Structures are given as C-alpha cells and as structure tokens.
Amino acid sequence: MDILLHVVVAALYAAAAWLCRPHAEPAPSRTTRTAAIAVALGVHAVVIGRAIVTREGLDLSFLHALSLVAGLSVLVAWLSGALRILPGVASMILPVAAFCALLPAFSRTAHRVAYADAPWATAHISVSLIAYALFVVAAMQAVVLTGVEQRLHRGAPLPEARDDTPPLLTLERYLFRLIGAAFVLLTIAVISGVFFSEELFGKPASFTHKIVLTVAGWLVFAILLFGRWRYGWRGRTALKWILGGTLLLVLGYLGSKFVLEVLLKRG
C-alpha cells in the first residue's frame, strides 16, 4: 500500500509537469495548472509525513530526506510564483520531484530523531531543510534566468515569456531576495548546529565532511551576496557562485547521508 502511495505522488507530479510544460497545446488554464500542483503537493505532504513521522521519532533517512527536500522545493517555487512566471523552472523541478517522491518506496534504512524529547533538534532540522529547498529553487531560477539573458543578448525570441512576466532585472532582484532569505536560515542552522550541537543532539560538534561542506557553502553564498552588493554581480558570474554553493550544501547534507546510509550501511 505504501509503495502504491509513492507511485501516486510521482504520477501526480508527472501530470503537473506535463500540464506546466512550455508550448502545451491546447494550453491548460492557470487554474488547472495550479490545481494540479496543489494536489501533488498535498498528497505528497500526507504520504511523506506518514513515512517520516513514526512513534520512534522522525525517520530522516536518505531517501526520505531527498523526497522531503524535493517537495519543499516545489512548494517554495510555487509560493514564490516561479512556476507560473518561469515555466522553465517548472520543467526542471517537477520531473525531479516526481522521481524523488517515488524513491522512499524503496527505502530499507531508517535514521530516526526523537522529536518529542528534542524539539530544538527538530526545529534545527526544519530550518536546515527549508534553507536547502530555497537554495535549490534559487539555483534553478538562476539557470533559467541566465538562459533568458543569453537569448536576449542574441536577439532571439523567448519561448517561455508570458504577458505577465516581469522584466529580467526585477526577476534577478527576486532571485537575490530568495538567496538572502535562504542565507539567513542557513546561518541560523550553521550557528545552532556548530555551537549548540550538544544541546541539540546530545553530542559535541565534530570535524566532519558535512560540517566542512556546509560551512564552505555558507562562505560561497556570503561572498556572492557581498559581490552582488559591492560589485553588482549578476548573470553568469552569479550563476557560478549560486550553483557552486548549492552543490556544496547538497553534498554536505544529502551526500553525507548517502555515503553513510547507502554505501557504508550506517544510520
């Protein structure tokens, strides 16, 4: 039954991706696209919630965490308007969400956190996951906006432009506001994780690949935001920093979980 539920969620995301694809003929209405995304997110929330929240604690194993981050990324992209304004983002994120939502059906490991006895640890994990989702969406937006800018420089038409699409500079400002919000959350997560590890998880912070990669990602985004403020970084320059920082964060969290749980078979 659980396997079937994950398959249903993946199918709903796939259907939403099909409806949101550029140049769909006949073009679905905005209400239809919104409803498809909302249904996919709602069912995903219920299914992944059932899988993660257990009596023994929060099961944040690798595949569950991957599915959760994917769902949060779709939610952020939807609420921010990116899925509506930039169909290219929808074409990237919805198929990925469909794939990630299916993976927990094959989960054979568990990594539980006792949320009842450690509410601050749960809060720390929640802030971290939201920050990761924001950065993932920002990276996808940056890729799409860089492609739009390159087409504009060549004088080529924009196949995914909509009548209500804001100017490119406005979209870039939205992008960096998203990155700024994600950076604030990441800063809170890094400070709480490094300096209050013993209070959160019952053990002091240790020098691990996860901490090194996370702090490195934080530094990359700190430099990016400074470069944007001081030198007006944008376009391909900003894209490299955004993708580099996001990759470091993903490797720090999901990559570390993959190595420990899948390759080393340790929870």
Backbone as JSON, one array per atom type, in Angstrom:
{
  "sequence": "MDILLHVVVAALYAAAAWLCRPHAEPAPSRTTRTAAIAVALGVHAVVIGRAIVTREGLDLSFLHALSLVAGLSVLVAWLSGALRILPGVASMILPVAAFCALLPAFSRTAHRVAYADAPWATAHISVSLIAYALFVVAAMQAVVLTGVEQRLHRGAPLPEARDDTPPLLTLERYLFRLIGAAFVLLTIAVISGVFFSEELFGKPASFTHKIVLTVAGWLVFAILLFGRWRYGWRGRTALKWILGGTLLLVLGYLGSKFVLEVLLKRG",
  "N": [[0.83, -1.21, 0.0], [1.91, 1.27, 0.85], [3.91, 1.57, -1.06], [2.36, 1.92, -3.35], [1.18, 4.41, -2.77], [3.39, 6.15, -2.94], [3.93, 5.87, -5.63], [1.63, 7.02, -6.69], [1.96, 9.71, -5.89], [4.27, 10.38, -7.37], [3.2, 10.11, -9.94], [1.32, 12.17, -9.91], [2.94, 14.47, -9.73], [4.27, 14.15, -12.17], [2.13, 14.48, -13.92], [1.49, 17.15, -13.34], [3.85, 18.36, -14.26], [3.6, 17.83, -16.98], [1.33, 19.36, -17.63], [2.31, 21.89, -17.1], [4.27, 22.33, -18.95], [6.17, 24.25, -21.34], [4.64, 25.72, -24.24], [2.42, 24.05, -24.36], [-0.22, 22.44, -26.01], [-3.62, 21.9, -26.4], [-3.26, 24.92, -24.45], [-3.3, 24.51, -20.99], [-5.5, 25.94, -18.53], [-4.67, 28.54, -16.14], [-5.79, 27.97, -13.67], [-6.13, 25.2, -13.79], [-3.48, 24.29, -13.94], [-2.51, 25.25, -11.49], [-4.15, 23.85, -9.71], [-3.34, 21.21, -10.23], [-0.68, 21.22, -9.32], [-1.11, 21.87, -6.63], [-2.61, 19.66, -5.72], [-0.74, 17.59, -6.09], [1.26, 18.43, -4.28], [-0.18, 18.4, -1.88], [-0.96, 15.67, -1.56], [1.57, 14.54, -1.54], [2.6, 15.67, 0.81], [1.04, 14.4, 2.76], [1.71, 11.69, 2.34], [4.57, 11.59, 2.6], [4.72, 12.57, 5.13], [3.49, 10.54, 6.63], [5.43, 8.6, 6.27], [7.73, 9.67, 7.44], [7.14, 10.63, 10.07], [7.13, 8.81, 12.84], [6.4, 6.57, 15.62], [8.75, 6.12, 16.94], [10.28, 8.29, 16.35], [11.44, 10.95, 14.12], [11.9, 9.77, 10.93], [14.44, 10.36, 9.1], [15.87, 9.25, 6.92], [18.07, 8.76, 4.06], [16.61, 8.57, 1.53], [14.07, 9.43, 2.3], [14.68, 12.02, 3.19], [15.55, 13.13, 0.79], [13.2, 13.07, -0.75], [11.62, 14.76, 0.82], [12.99, 17.24, 0.7], [12.74, 17.71, -2.03], [9.94, 18.01, -2.26], [9.57, 20.29, -0.61], [11.01, 22.11, -2.12], [9.45, 22.32, -4.46], [7.19, 23.43, -3.28], [8.2, 25.93, -2.36], [8.94, 27.07, -4.83], [6.44, 27.22, -6.02], [4.93, 28.88, -4.25], [6.44, 31.2, -4.42], [5.91, 32.03, -6.95], [7.48, 31.29, -9.06], [7.0, 29.0, -10.61], [4.86, 29.75, -12.15], [5.62, 32.16, -13.45], [8.06, 31.57, -14.65], [8.17, 29.13, -16.7], [10.23, 27.4, -17.33], [11.45, 26.72, -14.94], [9.5, 25.12, -13.76], [9.59, 23.01, -15.59], [11.99, 21.9, -14.92], [11.94, 21.33, -12.12], [9.6, 19.89, -11.4], [9.6, 17.28, -12.73], [11.9, 16.24, -11.44], [11.0, 16.22, -8.81], [8.97, 14.32, -9.07], [10.47, 12.0, -9.51], [12.02, 11.88, -7.13], [10.0, 11.68, -5.21], [9.12, 9.11, -5.58], [11.15, 7.49, -4.68], [11.24, 6.87, -1.79], [9.69, 4.58, -1.61], [11.39, 2.5, -1.95], [12.97, 2.49, 0.23], [15.1, 1.12, 2.66], [16.4, 1.61, 4.95], [16.68, 3.31, 8.13], [16.75, 6.4, 9.84], [16.39, 7.81, 12.66], [15.12, 10.58, 14.56], [14.45, 11.59, 17.78], [11.82, 13.37, 18.13], [10.01, 14.2, 20.09], [11.4, 14.37, 22.49], [13.38, 16.12, 21.82], [12.82, 18.92, 20.87], [14.17, 21.22, 19.96], [16.13, 20.2, 18.33], [14.56, 19.19, 16.29], [13.52, 21.6, 15.32], [15.89, 22.77, 14.4], [16.57, 20.99, 12.32], [14.36, 21.39, 10.66], [14.63, 24.11, 9.91], [17.04, 23.93, 8.53], [16.35, 22.21, 6.36], [14.44, 23.75, 5.02], [16.03, 25.9, 4.26], [17.8, 24.57, 2.48], [15.95, 23.87, 0.49], [15.16, 26.4, -0.44], [17.59, 27.29, -1.55], [17.94, 25.39, -3.58], [15.78, 25.99, -5.29], [16.51, 28.61, -5.93], [18.87, 28.1, -7.36], [17.85, 26.78, -9.62], [16.24, 28.81, -10.69], [18.23, 30.64, -11.29], [19.62, 29.33, -13.33], [17.63, 29.29, -15.35], [17.16, 32.06, -15.7], [19.67, 32.91, -16.57], [19.78, 31.65, -19.04], [17.67, 33.03, -20.29], [18.72, 35.63, -20.34], [20.93, 35.27, -22.06], [19.62, 34.66, -24.45], [18.3, 37.05, -24.91], [20.49, 38.75, -25.38], [21.35, 37.72, -27.79], [19.3, 38.45, -29.35], [17.26, 36.69, -29.74], [13.98, 35.17, -29.76], [11.92, 34.72, -26.81], [10.89, 31.75, -25.78], [9.42, 31.0, -23.53], [8.29, 33.21, -22.48], [5.82, 35.18, -20.85], [2.8, 37.12, -20.83], [2.57, 38.41, -18.39], [5.1, 38.32, -17.38], [7.66, 39.6, -15.38], [10.2, 42.21, -15.87], [13.63, 41.32, -16.68], [15.59, 42.31, -14.86], [14.02, 42.78, -12.61], [13.25, 40.15, -11.98], [15.75, 39.17, -11.31], [16.26, 40.61, -8.98], [14.28, 39.5, -7.33], [15.32, 36.93, -7.23], [17.72, 37.26, -5.77], [16.7, 38.16, -3.37], [15.46, 35.85, -2.53], [17.71, 34.22, -2.21], [18.93, 35.68, -0.18], [17.1, 35.32, 1.95], [17.31, 32.54, 2.24], [19.98, 32.4, 2.98], [19.99, 33.62, 5.49], [18.48, 31.74, 6.97], [20.16, 29.53, 6.66], [22.42, 30.46, 8.02], [21.45, 30.57, 10.64], [21.02, 27.83, 11.0], [23.64, 26.82, 10.75], [25.01, 28.08, 12.88], [23.53, 27.15, 15.11], [23.9, 24.41, 14.79], [26.7, 24.06, 14.99], [27.57, 25.37, 17.36], [25.74, 24.67, 19.31], [25.5, 21.97, 19.36], [25.69, 19.89, 21.26], [23.56, 20.43, 22.99], [21.47, 20.18, 21.19], [21.7, 17.62, 19.91], [22.82, 15.97, 21.75], [25.54, 15.47, 21.66], [28.85, 16.77, 21.2], [29.83, 19.01, 18.51], [31.57, 17.65, 15.77], [34.49, 17.43, 13.66], [33.55, 16.98, 10.66], [32.88, 15.78, 7.27], [30.4, 16.76, 6.53], [30.02, 19.12, 8.07], [32.21, 20.63, 7.18], [31.67, 20.94, 4.4], [29.19, 22.22, 4.52], [29.79, 24.64, 5.87], [31.58, 25.64, 3.99], [29.81, 26.01, 1.83], [28.21, 27.98, 2.98], [30.08, 30.08, 3.13], [30.55, 30.52, 0.41], [28.06, 31.57, -0.44], [28.0, 33.81, 1.18], [30.1, 35.3, 0.1], [29.06, 35.64, -2.46], [26.74, 37.25, -1.97], [27.98, 39.51, -0.93], [29.5, 40.25, -3.17], [27.43, 40.82, -4.95], [26.26, 43.02, -3.65], [28.43, 44.82, -3.47], [29.76, 44.85, -5.98], [27.84, 44.41, -7.86], [27.35, 41.86, -8.98], [26.06, 39.62, -11.4], [24.16, 37.64, -13.77], [26.15, 35.26, -15.57], [28.34, 35.2, -13.87], [27.21, 35.37, -11.27], [25.67, 33.06, -11.44], [27.56, 30.95, -11.43], [28.55, 31.07, -8.8], [26.19, 30.62, -7.37], [25.41, 28.02, -8.2], [27.7, 26.61, -7.42], [27.73, 27.01, -4.6], [25.26, 25.85, -3.89], [25.67, 23.21, -4.7], [27.7, 22.44, -2.89], [26.26, 22.54, -0.47], [24.26, 20.62, -0.9], [25.83, 18.34, -1.22], [26.94, 18.33, 1.3], [24.81, 17.72, 3.04], [22.81, 15.8, 1.87], [24.61, 14.28, 0.39], [26.4, 13.36, 2.36], [24.63, 11.8, 3.88], [23.98, 9.87, 1.99], [26.44, 8.53, 1.62], [26.9, 7.52, 4.24], [24.56, 6.01, 4.84], [23.82, 4.51, 2.56], [26.17, 3.61, 1.18], [27.98, 2.93, 3.28], [26.26, 1.65, 4.98], [25.37, 2.61, 7.47], [23.47, 4.13, 10.07]],
  "CA": [[0.0, 0.0, 0.0], [2.79, 2.43, 0.91], [4.56, 1.7, -2.36], [1.36, 2.48, -4.27], [1.02, 5.83, -2.47], [4.52, 6.88, -3.51], [3.73, 5.86, -7.08], [0.58, 8.01, -6.97], [2.56, 11.04, -5.77], [5.13, 10.57, -8.54], [2.33, 10.3, -11.11], [0.71, 13.5, -9.81], [3.97, 15.44, -10.11], [4.5, 14.0, -13.6], [0.99, 15.11, -14.59], [1.66, 18.6, -13.2], [4.93, 18.75, -15.17], [3.05, 17.79, -18.34], [0.43, 20.49, -17.79], [3.06, 23.15, -16.99], [5.33, 22.4, -19.95], [6.01, 25.34, -22.3], [4.03, 25.44, -25.55], [1.4, 23.0, -24.3], [-1.35, 22.66, -26.92], [-4.07, 23.25, -26.02], [-2.66, 25.38, -23.2], [-4.19, 24.4, -19.83], [-5.74, 27.2, -17.83], [-3.86, 28.76, -14.94], [-6.46, 27.28, -12.57], [-5.84, 23.78, -13.94], [-2.07, 24.07, -13.56], [-2.4, 25.48, -10.05], [-4.81, 22.73, -9.02], [-2.5, 20.01, -10.38], [0.47, 21.35, -8.41], [-1.62, 21.83, -5.26], [-2.98, 18.27, -5.4], [0.5, 16.83, -5.96], [1.91, 18.82, -3.03], [-1.0, 17.95, -0.75], [-0.83, 14.21, -1.4], [2.96, 14.29, -1.16], [2.75, 16.03, 2.23], [0.43, 13.34, 3.57], [2.46, 10.43, 2.18], [5.9, 11.69, 3.19], [4.5, 12.74, 6.56], [3.25, 9.19, 7.18], [6.68, 7.84, 6.22], [8.77, 10.26, 8.28], [6.73, 10.75, 11.47], [6.85, 7.49, 13.42], [6.38, 6.59, 17.08], [10.13, 6.11, 17.44], [10.91, 9.56, 16.03], [11.41, 11.35, 12.71], [12.74, 8.92, 10.1], [15.02, 11.2, 8.06], [16.84, 8.5, 6.14], [18.49, 9.45, 2.84], [15.55, 8.67, 0.52], [13.01, 10.27, 2.86], [15.16, 13.4, 3.18], [15.57, 13.56, -0.61], [11.82, 13.32, -1.12], [11.14, 15.92, 1.57], [13.61, 18.44, 0.13], [12.13, 17.92, -3.34], [8.61, 18.57, -2.04], [9.72, 21.65, -0.12], [11.47, 22.94, -3.24], [8.27, 22.61, -5.28], [6.34, 24.36, -2.51], [8.83, 27.26, -2.42], [8.83, 27.57, -6.2], [5.03, 27.51, -6.27], [4.52, 30.04, -3.47], [7.17, 32.39, -4.89], [5.44, 32.39, -8.28], [8.44, 30.9, -10.09], [6.42, 28.0, -11.52], [3.94, 30.44, -13.07], [6.29, 33.19, -14.23], [9.16, 30.95, -15.41], [7.84, 27.72, -16.94], [11.45, 26.6, -17.35], [11.67, 26.2, -13.59], [8.57, 24.0, -13.61], [10.07, 21.9, -16.41], [13.13, 21.29, -14.23], [11.74, 20.89, -10.74], [8.51, 18.94, -11.24], [10.05, 15.9, -13.02], [12.81, 15.82, -10.38], [10.15, 15.92, -7.65], [8.29, 13.05, -9.34], [11.46, 10.92, -9.3], [12.38, 11.82, -5.7], [8.83, 11.24, -4.44], [8.97, 7.67, -5.76], [12.27, 6.76, -4.07], [11.0, 6.28, -0.46], [9.07, 3.24, -1.73], [12.47, 1.52, -1.95], [13.8, 2.73, 1.41], [15.31, -0.05, 3.52], [17.14, 2.05, 6.13], [15.99, 4.29, 8.97], [17.6, 7.31, 10.63], [15.34, 8.46, 13.43], [15.4, 11.62, 15.54], [13.36, 11.61, 18.76], [11.31, 14.75, 18.11], [9.28, 14.54, 21.32], [12.37, 14.7, 23.53], [14.36, 17.08, 21.31], [12.13, 19.86, 19.98], [15.1, 22.15, 19.33], [16.77, 19.47, 17.23], [13.57, 19.17, 15.21], [13.49, 22.96, 14.76], [17.14, 22.94, 13.65], [16.46, 20.22, 11.09], [13.35, 22.04, 9.82], [15.24, 25.33, 9.34], [18.05, 23.49, 7.55], [15.7, 21.67, 5.16], [13.83, 24.88, 4.3], [17.14, 26.63, 3.63], [18.23, 23.8, 1.32], [14.93, 23.98, -0.54], [15.26, 27.74, -1.01], [18.77, 27.35, -2.4], [17.68, 24.57, -4.78], [14.91, 26.78, -6.18], [17.31, 29.73, -6.42], [19.78, 27.59, -8.38], [17.07, 26.53, -10.85], [15.86, 30.11, -11.24], [19.44, 31.25, -11.85], [19.87, 28.67, -14.62], [16.63, 29.76, -16.32], [17.38, 33.48, -15.97], [20.88, 33.04, -17.37], [19.39, 31.31, -20.4], [16.86, 34.14, -20.81], [19.63, 36.75, -20.63], [21.72, 34.95, -23.24], [18.75, 34.77, -25.62], [18.08, 38.48, -25.13], [21.7, 39.31, -25.97], [21.41, 37.28, -29.18], [18.12, 38.94, -30.05], [16.38, 35.56, -30.03], [12.71, 35.22, -29.02], [11.86, 33.98, -25.55], [9.78, 30.81, -25.95], [8.62, 30.81, -22.34], [7.85, 34.5, -21.94], [4.38, 35.32, -20.66], [2.4, 38.52, -20.82], [2.75, 38.98, -17.07], [6.46, 38.09, -16.92], [8.34, 40.84, -15.02], [11.48, 42.41, -16.54], [14.73, 40.47, -16.21], [16.21, 42.88, -13.66], [13.11, 42.53, -11.49], [13.38, 38.74, -11.65], [17.03, 39.0, -10.63], [16.1, 41.11, -7.61], [13.54, 38.46, -6.62], [16.23, 35.81, -7.03], [18.66, 37.54, -4.68], [15.93, 38.18, -2.13], [15.3, 34.43, -2.17], [19.0, 33.78, -1.71], [19.14, 36.34, 1.1], [16.29, 34.63, 2.96], [17.91, 31.23, 2.45], [21.24, 32.6, 3.68], [19.67, 33.87, 6.9], [18.12, 30.45, 7.57], [21.36, 28.69, 6.71], [23.26, 30.98, 9.09], [20.87, 30.09, 11.9], [21.26, 26.39, 11.09], [25.07, 26.57, 10.97], [25.35, 28.51, 14.24], [22.92, 26.23, 16.07], [24.49, 23.09, 14.63], [28.09, 24.03, 15.41], [27.8, 25.84, 18.72], [24.79, 24.1, 20.26], [25.31, 20.57, 18.95], [25.48, 19.01, 22.42], [22.2, 20.65, 23.47], [20.52, 19.73, 20.18], [21.8, 16.21, 19.55], [23.41, 15.19, 22.83], [26.97, 15.24, 21.47], [29.5, 17.97, 20.66], [30.08, 19.03, 17.07], [32.85, 17.06, 15.38], [35.0, 17.9, 12.38], [33.11, 16.0, 9.67], [32.71, 16.29, 5.91], [29.15, 17.51, 6.47], [30.24, 20.46, 8.6], [33.14, 21.34, 6.29], [30.98, 21.3, 3.16], [28.14, 23.19, 4.84], [30.43, 25.94, 6.13], [32.1, 26.1, 2.7], [28.66, 26.53, 1.1], [27.84, 29.26, 3.61], [31.07, 31.08, 2.72], [30.31, 30.83, -1.01], [26.92, 32.47, -0.55], [28.38, 35.08, 1.81], [30.89, 36.03, -0.9], [28.14, 36.02, -3.54], [25.91, 38.37, -1.55], [28.86, 40.68, -0.85], [29.8, 40.63, -4.54], [26.23, 41.43, -5.51], [26.09, 44.33, -3.03], [29.56, 45.73, -3.71], [30.17, 44.93, -7.38], [26.71, 44.2, -8.76], [27.45, 40.6, -9.7], [24.83, 39.1, -11.98], [24.39, 36.81, -14.95], [26.93, 34.02, -15.47], [29.18, 35.27, -12.68], [26.38, 34.98, -10.13], [25.24, 31.66, -11.64], [28.62, 30.03, -11.0], [28.59, 31.07, -7.34], [24.95, 30.01, -6.88], [25.48, 26.58, -8.43], [28.77, 26.07, -6.59], [27.29, 26.99, -3.21], [24.18, 24.87, -3.75], [26.28, 21.88, -4.8], [28.38, 22.16, -1.63], [25.26, 22.28, 0.56], [23.62, 19.34, -1.19], [26.8, 17.3, -0.9], [27.14, 18.32, 2.74], [23.7, 17.05, 3.74], [22.34, 14.59, 1.21], [25.76, 13.47, 0.02], [26.88, 12.68, 3.56], [23.66, 10.76, 4.24], [24.1, 8.8, 1.0], [27.64, 7.75, 1.91], [26.75, 6.81, 5.5], [23.44, 5.06, 4.89], [23.74, 3.63, 1.38], [27.45, 2.97, 0.88], [28.57, 2.34, 4.48], [25.22, 0.94, 5.7], [25.32, 3.1, 8.84], [22.4, 5.1, 10.26]],
  "C": [[0.86, 1.26, 0.0], [3.49, 2.65, -0.42], [3.61, 2.34, -3.37], [1.18, 3.97, -4.04], [2.16, 6.65, -3.04], [4.43, 6.93, -5.03], [2.69, 6.9, -7.48], [1.15, 9.43, -6.9], [3.44, 11.34, -6.98], [4.31, 10.83, -9.79], [1.69, 11.69, -11.1], [1.71, 14.59, -10.18], [4.24, 15.37, -11.62], [3.37, 14.65, -14.4], [1.08, 16.64, -14.52], [2.75, 19.11, -14.13], [4.43, 18.79, -16.61], [2.15, 18.99, -18.59], [1.18, 21.82, -17.81], [4.14, 23.3, -18.05], [5.1, 23.59, -20.89], [5.39, 24.85, -23.62], [3.04, 24.29, -25.52], [0.22, 23.37, -25.19], [-2.37, 21.55, -26.75], [-3.52, 23.64, -24.65], [-3.66, 25.25, -22.05], [-4.38, 25.76, -19.17], [-4.83, 27.3, -16.6], [-4.46, 28.02, -13.74], [-6.15, 25.79, -12.6], [-4.43, 23.46, -13.5], [-1.9, 24.22, -12.04], [-3.0, 24.33, -9.26], [-3.96, 21.47, -9.08], [-1.32, 20.05, -9.42], [0.01, 21.23, -6.96], [-1.98, 20.41, -4.84], [-1.72, 17.43, -5.2], [1.2, 17.14, -4.64], [1.14, 18.3, -1.82], [-0.86, 16.46, -0.5], [0.58, 13.85, -0.97], [3.17, 14.58, 0.32], [2.19, 14.93, 3.12], [1.28, 12.07, 3.52], [3.83, 10.51, 2.84], [5.79, 11.91, 4.7], [4.28, 11.41, 7.25], [4.55, 8.39, 7.25], [7.71, 8.36, 7.23], [8.39, 10.26, 9.76], [6.31, 9.37, 11.98], [6.84, 7.61, 14.94], [7.78, 6.66, 17.67], [10.85, 7.43, 17.18], [10.77, 9.88, 14.56], [12.39, 10.49, 11.92], [13.26, 9.76, 8.92], [16.16, 10.46, 7.37], [17.05, 9.2, 4.8], [17.33, 9.64, 1.85], [14.38, 9.52, 1.02], [13.42, 11.74, 2.83], [15.16, 13.95, 1.76], [14.16, 13.91, -1.08], [11.28, 14.58, -0.45], [11.71, 17.21, 1.0], [13.0, 18.75, -1.24], [10.74, 18.55, -3.2], [8.66, 20.0, -1.54], [10.17, 22.6, -1.23], [10.31, 23.29, -4.17], [7.37, 23.62, -4.58], [6.9, 25.77, -2.56], [8.68, 27.87, -3.81], [7.4, 27.97, -6.54], [4.61, 28.79, -5.54], [5.22, 31.32, -3.94], [6.72, 32.85, -6.27], [6.36, 31.95, -9.4], [7.84, 29.91, -11.09], [5.49, 28.64, -12.54], [4.69, 31.39, -14.0], [7.37, 32.6, -15.14], [8.86, 29.47, -15.62], [9.07, 26.82, -17.0], [11.77, 26.0, -16.0], [10.76, 25.0, -13.34], [9.04, 22.78, -14.39], [11.25, 21.19, -15.77], [12.72, 20.62, -12.93], [10.66, 19.83, -10.59], [8.9, 17.5, -11.63], [11.01, 15.36, -11.96], [12.01, 15.43, -9.13], [9.42, 14.59, -7.84], [9.23, 11.87, -9.07], [11.77, 10.76, -7.8], [11.23, 11.32, -4.84], [8.63, 9.73, -4.52], [10.0, 6.88, -4.94], [11.98, 6.18, -2.68], [10.33, 4.91, -0.5], [10.14, 2.15, -1.66], [13.39, 1.67, -0.74], [13.88, 1.47, 2.28], [16.07, 0.32, 4.79], [16.31, 3.08, 6.89], [17.01, 5.12, 9.74], [16.66, 8.2, 11.43], [15.89, 9.48, 14.42], [14.21, 11.68, 16.47], [12.83, 13.03, 18.93], [10.62, 15.14, 19.41], [10.23, 15.0, 22.42], [13.37, 15.76, 23.08], [13.7, 18.06, 20.35], [13.07, 20.84, 19.29], [15.85, 21.49, 18.19], [15.83, 19.41, 16.03], [13.49, 20.53, 14.53], [14.73, 23.22, 13.91], [17.06, 22.22, 12.3], [15.47, 20.89, 10.13], [13.92, 23.28, 9.13], [16.25, 24.95, 8.26], [17.4, 23.02, 6.26], [15.05, 22.78, 4.34], [14.9, 25.68, 3.58], [17.63, 25.91, 2.38], [17.24, 23.93, 0.17], [14.98, 25.34, -1.22], [16.46, 27.86, -1.95], [18.59, 26.53, -3.68], [16.83, 25.35, -5.78], [15.69, 27.95, -6.76], [18.27, 29.28, -7.53], [19.04, 27.35, -9.7], [16.64, 27.85, -11.5], [17.06, 30.77, -11.91], [19.76, 30.65, -13.22], [18.92, 29.2, -15.69], [16.88, 31.21, -16.69], [18.64, 33.71, -16.8], [20.59, 32.7, -18.82], [18.57, 32.41, -21.05], [17.76, 35.3, -21.2], [20.45, 36.5, -21.89], [20.89, 35.07, -24.52], [18.48, 36.24, -25.95], [19.29, 39.14, -25.8], [21.84, 38.92, -27.43], [20.25, 37.81, -30.01], [17.15, 37.85, -30.41], [15.08, 35.7, -29.24], [12.77, 34.37, -27.77], [10.67, 33.04, -25.6], [8.9, 30.68, -24.73], [8.15, 32.12, -21.73], [6.33, 34.55, -21.89], [4.06, 36.81, -20.61], [2.66, 39.19, -19.48], [4.16, 38.74, -16.5], [7.15, 39.42, -16.6], [9.63, 41.0, -15.82], [12.59, 41.57, -15.9], [15.37, 41.0, -14.93], [15.33, 42.7, -12.42], [13.19, 41.08, -11.03], [14.69, 38.47, -10.92], [16.97, 39.51, -9.19], [15.33, 40.1, -6.76], [14.46, 37.29, -6.28], [17.15, 36.07, -5.84], [17.95, 37.75, -3.35], [15.71, 36.76, -1.62], [16.59, 33.89, -1.58], [19.29, 34.41, -0.36], [18.36, 35.67, 2.22], [16.88, 33.26, 3.28], [19.21, 31.35, 3.25], [21.02, 32.85, 5.17], [19.33, 32.56, 7.6], [19.33, 29.53, 7.69], [22.3, 29.14, 7.83], [22.77, 30.51, 10.45], [21.16, 28.6, 12.09], [22.72, 26.08, 11.39], [25.46, 26.92, 12.4], [24.79, 27.53, 15.27], [23.56, 24.86, 16.0], [25.9, 22.99, 15.17], [28.25, 24.33, 16.9], [26.86, 25.22, 19.77], [24.5, 22.63, 19.95], [24.99, 19.67, 20.14], [24.08, 19.17, 22.98], [21.17, 20.11, 22.49], [20.51, 18.21, 20.02], [22.46, 15.35, 20.62], [24.87, 14.86, 22.64], [27.59, 16.49, 20.86], [29.74, 17.86, 19.17], [31.46, 18.47, 16.78], [33.22, 17.54, 13.97], [34.7, 16.86, 11.31], [33.01, 16.65, 8.29], [31.45, 17.15, 5.81], [29.34, 18.94, 6.94], [31.14, 21.27, 7.67], [32.43, 21.82, 5.03], [29.89, 22.35, 3.4], [28.72, 24.57, 5.09], [31.02, 26.51, 4.83], [30.98, 26.68, 1.84], [28.21, 27.87, 1.65], [28.79, 30.37, 3.18], [30.87, 31.49, 1.26], [29.15, 31.81, -1.16], [27.18, 33.81, 0.13], [29.17, 35.94, 0.82], [29.99, 36.51, -2.04], [27.32, 37.25, -3.16], [26.74, 39.65, -1.41], [29.19, 41.18, -2.26], [28.63, 41.29, -5.23], [26.05, 42.85, -4.98], [27.18, 45.31, -3.44], [29.86, 45.92, -5.19], [29.04, 44.68, -8.37], [26.78, 42.92, -9.56], [26.09, 40.13, -10.19], [25.19, 38.15, -13.11], [25.21, 35.56, -14.66], [27.86, 34.02, -14.25], [28.41, 34.81, -11.44], [25.97, 33.51, -10.23], [26.28, 30.69, -11.13], [28.67, 29.94, -9.48], [27.36, 30.38, -6.76], [25.01, 28.49, -7.02], [26.56, 25.93, -7.55], [28.36, 25.95, -5.13], [26.21, 25.95, -2.96], [24.73, 23.45, -3.79], [26.98, 21.5, -3.49], [27.38, 21.81, -0.53], [24.58, 20.93, 0.35], [24.56, 18.18, -0.86], [26.99, 17.18, 0.61], [26.05, 17.56, 3.47], [23.33, 15.73, 3.08], [23.5, 13.68, 0.81], [26.32, 12.68, 1.19], [25.94, 11.55, 3.97], [23.76, 9.58, 3.27], [25.3, 7.91, 1.31], [27.45, 6.91, 3.16], [25.72, 5.69, 5.42], [23.44, 4.06, 3.74], [25.05, 2.88, 1.15], [28.03, 2.25, 2.11], [27.56, 1.57, 5.34], [25.17, 1.32, 7.19], [24.25, 4.16, 8.94], [22.9, 6.43, 10.74]]
}
